[in-house]
Amino acid sequence: MRFVDSNIFIYVLAQSPKGLSKICKSILKRIEDGEEAVTSTAVVQEVVDWLEYNNRKSEVKTFIRAANSYLTLWKVSNEWKDFLEATQDVDKYDIDFVDALALQIMKREKTSEIYSNDLDFDRVEGIRRILE
């Protein structure tokens, strides 16, 4: 099972960059077709924030419903201890806080692969970033 980062959704919503948008659509299609994956409510919030920041507030409801329609995409909530432990990973791997929160879910779900275009994950020992 792989973790799905926010940029996978955002590239599809933005339809840009063109090549990455196609790759991300194929990733989501595989999940739609039954590939098991996991994401976090923090990732969902990050996508909602992106929509609102880009004056696309009217699309939030559609995005939430679309994300919910992926029956094999597990949406996991972060716990308070994830926030505390994430602060350590921010310094340890020189990543931003939201990425560190993703790592906490990945640890809990025992997954070491992430669908993402975020090169920061390449610095995290034991994590394999996938974008294909």
C-alpha positions in Angstrom: 0.0 0.0 0.0 1.3 3.5 -0.9 0.7 6.9 0.6 -0.9 9.5 -1.7 0.6 13.0 -1.3 -1.4 16.2 -1.9 0.5 17.1 -5.1 -1.1 14.0 -6.8 -4.5 15.5 -6.4 -3.4 19.1 -7.1 -1.7 18.3 -10.4 -4.9 16.6 -11.6 -7.0 19.6 -10.4 -4.7 22.1 -12.0 -4.2 20.0 -15.1 -0.6 21.1 -14.9 2.2 20.4 -15.5 0.9 18.5 -18.4 3.1 15.4 -18.2 2.7 15.2 -14.4 -1.0 15.7 -14.6 -1.3 12.6 -16.9 0.9 10.5 -14.5 -1.2 11.6 -11.5 -4.4 10.8 -13.3 -3.1 7.3 -14.0 -2.2 6.9 -10.3 -5.7 7.9 -9.3 -7.2 5.6 -11.9 -5.3 2.6 -10.5 -6.7 3.5 -7.0 -10.2 3.9 -8.5 -9.7 0.4 -10.1 -8.9 -1.1 -6.7 -5.3 -0.5 -5.8 -5.1 0.0 -2.1 -3.6 3.3 -0.9 -3.7 5.6 2.1 -3.7 9.3 2.6 -4.3 11.6 5.5 -6.9 14.1 6.5 -4.0 16.6 6.6 -3.4 15.9 2.9 -7.1 16.4 2.1 -7.0 19.7 4.1 -3.9 20.8 2.1 -5.8 20.2 -1.2 -8.8 22.1 0.1 -6.5 25.0 1.1 -5.1 25.0 -2.4 -8.5 25.1 -4.0 -9.6 28.0 -1.7 -6.3 29.9 -2.2 -6.8 29.6 -6.0 -10.4 31.0 -5.9 -11.9 27.5 -6.5 -13.9 27.2 -3.4 -16.9 26.0 -5.3 -14.9 22.8 -6.2 -14.2 21.8 -2.6 -17.4 19.8 -2.2 -16.7 18.0 -5.5 -13.1 17.2 -4.4 -14.3 15.8 -1.1 -16.9 13.6 -2.7 -14.4 12.4 -5.3 -11.9 11.5 -2.7 -14.6 9.7 -0.8 -15.5 7.7 -3.9 -12.1 6.0 -3.9 -13.2 2.9 -1.9 -9.6 1.6 -1.6 -8.1 4.9 -0.6 -8.0 4.9 3.2 -8.3 8.3 4.7 -6.5 8.3 8.0 -6.7 11.1 10.7 -3.6 12.3 12.4 -3.5 11.9 16.1 -2.0 14.5 18.5 1.1 12.3 19.1 1.7 12.5 15.3 2.0 16.3 15.6 4.5 15.9 18.4 6.6 13.3 16.6 6.5 15.2 13.3 8.4 18.0 14.9 11.3 15.7 15.3 11.2 14.5 11.7 11.1 18.1 10.4 14.6 18.6 11.9 15.9 15.1 11.3 15.1 15.1 7.5 14.9 18.8 6.8 11.3 18.5 5.5 8.2 20.7 6.1 5.7 19.9 8.8 2.9 18.6 6.5 5.4 16.1 5.0 6.5 15.1 8.5 2.8 14.4 9.3 2.5 12.2 6.2 5.5 10.2 7.5 3.7 9.6 10.8 0.7 8.0 9.0 3.1 6.0 6.8 4.8 4.7 9.9 1.5 3.8 11.5 0.3 2.1 8.3 3.6 0.4 7.8 4.1 1.7 4.3 7.4 2.8 2.9 6.3 4.0 -0.5 4.7 7.4 -1.4 3.1 8.7 -4.6 4.6 12.2 -4.7 6.5 14.7 -6.7 8.0 16.2 -3.6 11.8 15.6 -3.7 12.1 16.2 0.0 10.9 12.6 0.6 14.1 11.4 -1.1 16.0 12.5 2.0 13.9 10.3 4.3 15.6 7.0 5.1 13.5 4.0 4.2 11.0 5.9 2.0 10.7 5.3 -1.7 9.0 8.1 -3.7 7.1 6.9 -6.8 5.7 9.0 -9.6 4.7 6.7 -12.4 
